Amino acid sequence: QVRLVESGGGLVQAGGSLRLACAASGLTFTMYDMHWYRQAPGKGREFVAVSWSGGSTSYADSVNGRFTISRDSANRTIYLKMDSLEPEKTATYYCTAQHPIAMSHYWGQGTQVSVAS
């Protein structure tokens, strides 16, 4: 059974930083593309960043340069370091795992990030 468990969310002041973590189990971690998405109140889910199984990373334009995604394969965990947070980054952040060939796609339960102005 695949499980993705996010942690690290919370309340932070504008300009502050948070580091989210997502612990994966039940899958061959190194074979999956690991994404972060977010959903702000009243809006749809949007892509934030991805750690490709091949080792590279990509970011949404809105976070490029301020967010960093990283992968710890030994511990089957991905991280999202968020710097210079702005109130508009308030959202529930979700971790997902997608197999690039089988296209199986799994989601975590999300962790809430609130940025106070």
HELIX and SHEET records of a PDB file:
HELIX    1   1 PHE A   29  MET A   31  5                                   3    
HELIX    2   2 PRO A   87  LYS A   89  5                                   3    
SHEET    1   A 4 ARG A   3  SER A   7  0                                        
SHEET    2   A 4 LEU A  18  SER A  25 -1                                        
SHEET    3   A 4 THR A  77  MET A  82 -1                                        
SHEET    4   A 4 PHE A  67  ASP A  72 -1                                        
SHEET    1   B 6 GLY A  10  GLN A  13  0                                        
SHEET    2   B 6 THR A 111  ALA A 116  1                                        
SHEET    3   B 6 ALA A  91  GLN A  98 -1                                        
SHEET    4   B 6 ASP A  33  GLN A  39 -1                                        
SHEET    5   B 6 ARG A  45  SER A  51 -1                                        
SHEET    6   B 6 THR A  57  TYR A  59 -1                                        
SHEET    1   C 4 GLY A  10  GLN A  13  0                                        
SHEET    2   C 4 THR A 111  ALA A 116  1                                        
SHEET    3   C 4 ALA A  91  GLN A  98 -1                                        
SHEET    4   C 4 HIS A 105  TRP A 107 -1                                        
END                                                                             
